[in-house]
Amino acid sequence: MTVIKTEIRRGAYFDSAVLMKLQRSLLELPGVQDTGVVMGTDSNKDLLEHIHLLSPEAATARPDDLIIVVSAEDAAAASAAVGKVDELLAARRPSEDTTRRPKSTEQAFKMLPEAGWILISVAGRYAAAVARQALRDGKHVFLFSDNVLVEEEIALKQQASAAGLLVMGPDCGTALIGGIGLGFANQVRRGPIGVVAAAGTGLQHVTARIHQLGGGITHGIGTGGRDLSEKVGAVTFRQALDLLSRDPQTKVIVLVSKPPAPGVAEEVLKLARQAGKPVVVNFIARANSATRLDNLYFVNTLDAAAELAVELAEKGTGEAEPELGLERFAPGQKYLRGLYSGGTLAYEAQHILTGYLPRVYANAPINKELKMPNANISQEHCIVDLGEDEFTQGRLHPMMDNDLRIRRLLEEADDPSVAVIMLDVVIGFGSHPDPASELAPAIEKARAKAQAAGRFLEVAAVVTGTDTDPQVLQSQIDQLKAAGVWVSTSNEAVVRYVGRLLRALEGAAMVKSPFKPVDLASLEKPLAAVNVGLESFAENLAAQGAPVVQVDWRPPAGGNERLAAILERMKQS
Amino acid sequence: MTVIKTEIRRGAYFDSAVLMKLQRSLLELPGVQDTGVVMGTDSNKDLLEHIHLLSPEAATARPDDLIIVVSAEDAAAASAAVGKVDELLAARRPSEDTTRRPKSTEQAFKMLPEAGWILISVAGRYAAAVARQALRDGKHVFLFSDNVLVEEEIALKQQASAAGLLVMGPDCGTALIGGIGLGFANQVRRGPIGVVAAAGTGLQHVTARIHQLGGGITHGIGTGGRDLSEKVGAVTFRQALDLLSRDPQTKVIVLVSKPPAPGVAEEVLKLARQAGKPVVVNFIARANSATRLDNLYFVNTLDAAAELAVELAEKGTGEAEPELGLERFAPGQKYLRGLYSGGTLAYEAQHILTGYLPRVYANAPINKELKMPNANISQEHCIVDLGEDEFTQGRLHPMMDNDLRIRRLLEEADDPSVAVIMLDVVIGFGSHPDPASELAPAIEKARAKAQAAGRFLEVAAVVTGTDTDPQVLQSQIDQLKAAGVWVSTSNEAVVRYVGRLLRALEGAAMVKSPFKPVDLASLEKPLAAVNVGLESFAENLAAQGAPVVQVDWRPPAGGNERLAAILERMKQS
């Protein structure tokens, strides 16, 4: 007959590793069938109930209480096991060198003055106070503890960012700093890829995959899962992105997170856009309407992020960005006028431009708020599809008849606010027998008109067709190029060039980081740290050759939180 | 002094090509400065006004009226030009062989009995009647005309799909059938890629790019831009997709459209999923939260669609799909239980599974309606992240302590509805020193329990780590494989395998096309057609070596639409 015996230790604090070892030792005792050794939180009690170990006594335990449950063959075995608890707890570290064990973080930092880091994995309710003290001492914080209040997180990150320090976490599972893994971390080679992640196993999986694929990591910076929420505002994420942007060793950056709050995502992407290097973005499960936006590459899985980062680091982006020649334009020239004959090309152009310009009007707009009130009258940036029904009733399609487009082109050239005309030339059966022969002279005329008025008019064109088309692709390209047109057979290439040009003409504001920059050198110098909490974290640092001091930490005021709070307030004042 | 002279021809019908030629001829007359020759629609009148050619007289014209406006140096020149209109219209075809010009489509099909197609480009208000008659005659319809009512489109497509015929359009600019271009089309080589497009220049641009990249096309089927609307319901798009799926020459399919109505997109993608070949999907501007879903590949630009299609046609998908071994499972086994230690891996798994399963519950769900009421009690498909706060208060993280996961694993193995257990094994510093040494025996035990009960339990695991981690990646993989686990280092690969397996176990219903299948042979036999409308379309077919008869079409009942409607009703009865 199974007998269950429960013991509750009121207000006791134990390291979770100690509890696991105790549970395993109890299981090995004679007659013991199962054991549970957990703090008395509601979820732990649910769990004990689920595995039939919750006695009425255990049900009354509070979160601060330690519950020890033993189920055994008989009452004697159960009592014997519970009677061994103190002995087992005492026996846990026979060979410990207690002289290396300072009782406080202050003492620890005195023992290891080169330590720039603290690792904190004590229970969440004690963690913020430990972190706060370390920030005051000028240390970066790796905060593994979970169950830290979001208000505490905000306050800690405010304190840190004003001082040029990082708070990775709370609930930050992993980081790789200069080749050294903190918390849970894989041993990966160093290399040109930097990672910022608000997702612990996300960072582990991506860095491990990069290593498996032959790549390597400069730094992998964790931020904690809440960092990209509206409330926290991506403080650590932005600090880390800024840091890796400045780091000359980092050639490619990878960003990993669950979908951020929308406004926060915008801010982060603005910053990423000016990183000056490729940034692979994996906001898992966030829908993307583009896979590429200049230096940003959007992917949807961790594996894809790793693969693309390795490829970009090895081969580069494979493109030289075209020169923009901004100096050619006169002040006030800033608008795009798109004059399309192909509706789909016009639509795709609008779609791609959403990544570059705040709004582009159109007669066939991608969303109806952007509809031009009158397709004959251009306004701001706009794209006119001259093949829309309104232009083709009782009239030939603009692929056959260039008349309307040429009239409009010459009209746009007179507008001093216009900088760029973008158009398509679609050849093939059905189209005009030689459209460039009419368009190229008109474009030359338009450019000359602008030049006469002291302006420069850029004309960019996509040519759609083949070498076997009656009009011959290359002949069309040559005629347009001779008229000074920027030509490509890729609509995407044309639109991205025009997008970059207009964005530069508008003088797209650089986002300035509101934080004191984190000193890059503080990540590059050999890592040394103080560890508070899970001893295995200190052991792992030592195994990687990083100097570490383990603090023999106990809850302040013996776990009495009211008293602890009073003590901390006294310290701050 | 500029003089403007206007002439209105009431109720006159002219082919738009004729009007363009007239306009150009008038421009060449002495003293003429500008001309406008258009039907009197509101948008054409707006346009005349915009270019300062709209006289008060022209402003009164109705859509059926032809407006001829001439601006000239003086009244004499203007009058002389307008006086020439009849002569210019009469002179337009001196060398025409009128014996080849039947007056009706019926006569035309008698002259060219092998013609399986009709091309229609007459004014929209006349087009549906012509199409209706051709469908009755068993012909596929290429309907270039725009300004056709959506109700007409629905009726035509209903008629066509019941008869195994295609109506491409209205407003279908282009098609490529067996190497022959219809309407506006580029000359592209034949090859293994089939395209379906609700976007005219989309089809042209994609096929031209495929040709430029060295690829080729089986068929390019246009549907008209409205086909994927809720009202029309993608009738032609689905017929075409079904056709290309059955076509053994087509190895890769490309789908191009502006974003379809959401329900319609779902239907189309369901059908595409069972195509049995790779399908590249470009629903321009539609946001995708995945770039891949089994045989579906999502891209966002026409250029990317072309590039990927050529790559897939040349190299294949580069993967052999793993065998599912469905016969191993007992009836009733259908559910997934995910037991994760890594939160991000669990989250990504849920995200990827949205493409496979209607719903997957979780304790940390990707959307809150899918939250498990109690994380200790599994329900249907569910994924439990054992590293969530609720499991780690005063307890070690499951990466360190396998106890909780092993308990749960054995419990799930007893559930007769469970088919698959999916889990992660994350190694590295901080993690358990040899997790597989505890997990593998537990998995063997779980599988044995299921087997003893006459069931088969599939266990699939992602292992995250490196060869230099203390636990050694390969050692973990080997131990798990020895326990019969399906293992990969890619989370995506594991989840996709599991997704496919569960989808197959649920017996995901095949979508049956509700339409009479279009006969593949009708597209493969040498194309011959009757053309009604723009003569250049007939000329282009002839230039491509396709037999064609041009109909000398005039509006029925001399353009009197009431009378024409009565005549058509008489014909139908």
Interface residues (C-beta under 8 A of the other chain):
Chain A: F14 S16 A17 L19 M20 Q23 V38 M39 G40 T41 S43 N44 D46 L47 H50 I51 P63 L66 A123 D146 N147 D171 G173 T174 G181 G183 F184 A185 N186 Q187 V188 R189 A197 A199 G200 T201 G202 L203 Q204 H205 A208 R209 H211 Q212 G225 V256 K258 I284 A285 R286 A287 N288 S289 A290 T291 V299 N300 T301 L302 D303 A304 S341 G342 G343 T344 L345 Y347 E348 Q350 H351 I352 I366 N374 A375 N376 I377 G387 D389 E390 F391 T392 Q393 G394 R395 L396 H397 M399 M400 D401 D403 L404 R407 D424 V426 I427 G428 F429 G430 S431 V462 T464 G465 T466 T468 D469 P470 L473 T489 S490 N491 E492 A493 S536 F537 N540 A543 Q544
Chain B: F14 S16 A17 L19 M20 Q23 V38 M39 G40 T41 S43 N44 D46 L47 H50 I51 P63 L66 A123 D146 N147 D171 G173 T174 G181 G183 F184 A185 N186 Q187 V188 R189 A197 A199 G200 T201 G202 L203 Q204 H205 A208 R209 H211 Q212 G225 V256 K258 I284 A285 R286 A287 N288 S289 A290 T291 V299 N300 T301 L302 D303 A304 S341 G342 G343 T344 L345 Y347 E348 Q350 H351 I352 I366 N374 A375 N376 I377 G387 D389 E390 F391 T392 Q393 G394 R395 L396 H397 M399 M400 D401 D403 L404 R407 D424 V426 I427 G428 F429 G430 S431 V462 T464 G465 T466 T468 D469 P470 L473 T489 S490 N491 E492 A493 S536 F537 N540 A543 Q544
